[in-house]
């Protein structure tokens, strides 16, 4: 699929302080500072994720290593991601000198529920931030990005809207697209986001064991992953073709709407 570029940072109006973009924006500190971004969630492999310095003004950076592949396990990473976003948004920023930069992409990798909740408590503490007064609010501002700001980061934004506002997939996607029409999760992510809704936004039971729906999905996924290269490649090609077709249809509609104005 031809690379699609939209070097803009888009606020998600339903969640004050939440933004989505492509990787170009995430790698441009001046753009992040202009929007008062204090936290970054990178939905990509670590070699491609931005690296920040204290002068960039990023208080915390989480890397969630997911490829834009229909066979990737997205559901198993959504609670970690949503918990982290919740904690970042609730960070109490006050005017003052910047605290020490924290890049917790390594520390957060593979965190369990207990560790994430403890991290949230830390994130919610008052944190000095030089632009807090000019930003117009005291909460953190979170940027979620992947490579193009379309599938992976779009899926995480949609998942966060689902859990925060108790929405199903279709309602959350429609809400996200009001702000960024490009958002188009791949076919495998769509299936998993629908599953996540039926799981009540949790893939594990209180005792830490997997819920049945998640176990069944994972067995199905593992069966495809262990199949022949031809089977795996056919499934992935089908998913990417569906993504390209749906995105192409949205771009055509957007062009027609623009011509009609």
Steps between C-alpha positions, in 0.01 A plus 500: 500500500636839404626693799244758606618820658308737722754696700243647735433451869130445564327562835230248592220734602316243716807463727669832586874457494507201261664531157588275205760544225746326271863439592623818330319712758620277785860553383464879485546647852402849387155372396460313827592809700262715296213274611625455857547124463632354825464123435550288187374148427678346201319203343793366300816295534769656719754557217247732333379680813614857571763558766456809716740716700412709808483816287216346293260538795369143494438378855432137412521286186347153461578274205243228426663268249230407251533455123221603265420133445151346523651208696653722772358464852354846556246401768775380732659847500192721523458503879865592547468779244169637629617491862813693403299759304262544795794560732665743260184705450452525877854626562469826694730743321591823675718787370864458588832355382484173307546187705751239389404337169360149525515264204330190637468314172725223632363491853137492386558219250311196626366668815228314683178651634651572843801684358287711268273606785800596711634698204167679470524609862840648430377669182211657691733678738562872454772560241675828423467600136612835356207543259222389735362849549492590131342167406169598655462186709699309761462149359750314283476507122550162336603435140432153355681426175605218272661532156217675317241570769247274329481138619698425818465834677147529363417165660639610838313832491180314410560250782552780751175668393322166532615442856483858628153567356360143510452486123495217250752496215283668236396789723857561618642485147241747376590734787874476428446562129317823568841638590733291281324351199813299411455256791458151352609201714597190302252213474663296777492797738134562420418141597695537824342833593155347457615212719634743761155653531344158565772437762393820679839659419699239695664190355581349842279388788552627855714194577734586212388221267386572147135556419356235272442730204862615502630143534289388203619792287864432591470131411353598164780753446769252608360245258539746213845608619619136514361421158697504178656819368235494228215498755655777713584716203150454355341608828727803527449595136123475546521728802720758329285493185193567714680787673608654169150467353331656804752780517472565126122523529532751785745713303267498198209609717715772655601627153138503385394688813774759442397549137139550610586786733 
